[in-house]
Amino acid sequence: MPEPLAPETYLPLVEAALAEDIGGGDATTLALVPEAAVATAAMVAREPLVMAGADLALAAFQQVDERVEFGIEIFDGQQAALGQALLRVRGPARALLTAERTALNFIQRLAGVATLTARFVEAVAGTGATILDTRKTTPGWRALEKYAVACGGGTNHRVGLYDQVMIKDNHLAALDGDIARAVALAREASPGLKIEVEADTVEQAAAAAAAGADMILLDNMSGGELRDAVGRIGGRAKTEASGGVTLKTVRDIAGTGVDFISVGALTHSAPSVDIGLDFDAG
């Protein structure tokens, strides 16, 4: 299980989501549910999944009413079977009903990312390749979605523009394609950061290795090109395959000998999983 998210990372998002949903008040619940009513409920998996986001769901309930009590059945990073209870809550019925959708929205989205990531990780098991995420995240949710990737067994790539140099084709265009100069300038400006170079061709990959790049992104290459590039790099830099990676192709890509495979779909295309909040009868 990855390091838990710091509350300051997610509480503002939970508060904003609740404000968006509740507005001036939960009209239906206020009209129908007595203020003194108490209820218990279980959040239940409607499909097999990998759990992620329990703290956000619980925060949603407790932001509405701090008297809500909870118990976690399946912790983040653990697998849940169809019909299995993920967590249980007990408290004022109004609070449970008002926070229900916000709590579900967070956990369905993050568990969806974790579940898809776990499928990719399973697909490359035994190959030696590591699944990476990307910066293709929902604005404002990057920390949450990268946490969910880690819950699914994936590895986080750079968090932002500040923690690793990534020299892409548009950067190289400003230097007339001079990879060696780009690496040298980046090394001088940011000596403490790893430098990765995006290569569209095997020749560019070889040039990046010769220039001393720490990592080389092999972009949209065929299987043959990937094998050739890995051979030309010869262990001088770590290699990352990227572009058009799917569950059908990822194992073949891993078989080319690359160290990493980055998958934008983990965060930009993961479907939310089906989870429901079931109230106990009576």
N, C-alpha and C positions, 0 to 999 in steps of 0.2 A: 504494500500500500504506500502511495506517495505521501510526502509531508502534507499535513492538513493545510487547507487554505486559511490564511489569517483573516479574522473577522473583518478587519478594515478593508479587505479586498472585496468582500461580497455584501456586507451589510448595506452600503449605499445603493447597490443594485436591487437588493430585496426591498428596501424602503421605497425606492422609485417605482418598482413594479406594483407594490401594494397601493401606492398613491394613485397610480394610473388606473388600477382596477376598481378601487373602492370609491374614489371621488368623494362625493358628499355623504356617502353611506351606503351600506348594502341594503337596498330597499326591500328586497324579498325577505331576507333573514330578519330584519328589524320588524317587519310586519307580522311574520308567522311564528317566530321562535321566541319563547319566553326568556327573559333576561337571566333567570335563575337556572335554566335548563343546562344539564351537564351531559356530555356524550363521550363515547370512546369510538375510535375508528382505526382501521389498519390500511396502510398503503400497500397495495397488492400488485405483483407483476402479472400482467395479462399475456406475457410472452417471456421466453428465456432472455436474460439480460445480464450485463455486468453493471453493478451498482456504482453510481457516482452522484454526488450532490446532496447527500443526506443532511449536511449542516445547513445548506441553504433552505431546504424544505422545512426543517425544524425552526430556523430563524423566522421564516414567514409566519408560522403559527404563533411564535412567541412575540413577534413584533405587534401582532394584533392583540394578544392578551398574554402577559407574562406568566399567567397561572397555568398555561398549557403544559402538561407533563408528557414526556415521550420516552420511548425505548426503541433502540435500533436493533433490528433482527438480522439484517444483512448490511455489513459495513462496506464502505467504498472500496472498490477493487475486487470484491467478492462476486461470485456468480450466483444468480437466483434462478430458480426453475419456474415454469409456468404455475401460477396460482400461489406462489410463495409470498408470505408477508415480508415486506422490506422494513417497515417501521410501524410503530403504534403510537397514537396520541390520545390523550384524555384531557378534557377541560371544558370550559364553557362552550356549549354547542354553537353559539353565535360565532365565536372565534374560529372554531374548526370549519364552519361553513364559509365564512368570509375569506379565510386564507387558503382554502382548498385549491382553487385554480392556480394561484400564484405558486404555491408549493409544488404542485404537479408540473407546472410549466418548467420550472428549474430542473427538477429531477428527471423528467422525461427527456429533455434536451441533453443534459449532461450524461445520463446513462446511455442515451443513443450514441453519443460520441465514443464513450468507453466500450460499448458493445461492438461497434463497427471496428474500432481499433483492435480489439481482441481477435476479431476474425482475420484481420491482416497479419497480426503477430502469429496466430496459429498457422496461417498459410505458408509462412516462411520458416517455420520451426525446423531446426536441424541444419539449416543452410549456412548459418553464420552471419546472415544479413540482419541488420537492425532497422526497424520501422521508425521513421521520423515524421513529426508533424511539420506544419509550415506556418507562415504568418497570415494565411487565408482564413482568418477568424472573424466572428461576428464583432463589429466595432463595440468596444467597451467590455467585451466578454473574453478577451484573450487569456487572461489568467485562469478563468474558469474552464475554458475549453482545453487549454493545455494541461490543466490538472486532470480533466476527464480522460485525455489521451494517456496520461501516466497511469490512471486507474485501469485502463484497458491493456496495460503492458507495453505501450509504446514509449518512445523516447522523445523528449522535447528538443527541437532544433532551436535556433536562436530565438530569443523572446521578442526582440525588436531590432531597430537599426543601430542600436548602441552597444550590443554585447558581442558582436562578431562582424567582421568585414565580409561583405558579399559583393564581389566584383561581377556585375552582369553585363550583358551585351550593350545596354544603353550607357553604362559607365565607360566601357571600352571605346565606344563611338567618339567620346570626347578626347580620346588619346590616339585616335587613328588606329585602333585595334592593337596597340602595343601592350601585350600582356605583361612582359617583363617589367616595363616601366610602371604599369599599374600596381603590380605587387610591391615593387620597391617603394613607391610613394605611400602606399597603404601601410607598409611595415614601418616607415619612418614616422608617419602621423599617429599610428596606433600600435606601438610596439608590444603592448600587453594583450592584444586581441589576436585570435586566430583569423587567418585569411583564407577565404574560399573563393574560387574562381569558377564562373559558369562557362562551360565549354559546349559549343554546338557541334564541333567536329572532333575527330580523333586527333587531328593536328593541333588544335587549340588545347586539348587535354595534355598532350605531350609538352607543349610550350608552357603551360601552367605549372606542370611538375618541374620542368627545368628552371622556372623562375622562383621556385621555392614555396609555392602555395602549400598550405597545410591540408587543404581539402579541395577536391575538384568535383563540381556538379556536372554530371554528364546528362545533358538536356535532350530529351526526346530522341534518344539514339535507339537503333535497332539492337536486337540481341547480339548480332555479329559485331556491330560497332562497339557495344559495351565491352565485349570480351577483348577486342583489339585495344580499346582505350585502357582497360585495366592492365593489359600486358605492357603497353607502352609506358604507362606510369610506373610500373614495376615496384610498387610499394613505397615510392618516394612521397606519396600523399595519400590520405584517405579518399575513397571514392564514394560518390552519392549519385544514384540513378534517380531521375525525376522526369515527370511528364507522362500523362496518360496512363498512370498505374491503376489497375483494377484488380479485383480479387481473382479474376481469371488469368491475369498476366503476371502477378507479383512473384509467384514462385519461379517462373522461368527467368524473370529478371534477376532474382536472387541467385540463380544458378550461374550467372555470368561472372560471379566473383566480386561483385561490388560490396563495399562495407555497409553502406546505408541505402535505404530506399525511402524517399520522401513522398508523402501521400497527402495532397491538398484536400482530397475528399473526406479525410477523417473529420475535418471541421467544417468545410463548406458544403458538404453534401450528406452528412450523416442524418438518417431519418430519426425522429423522436421515437422512443419506444412506448409501448402501450402500458400504462400504469393507471390504476384506479384507486380511489379512496372509498373504502367500504365501511359504512357506519354499522355498529352493532345494533341489532334489533332491541327495541325497548329502551 
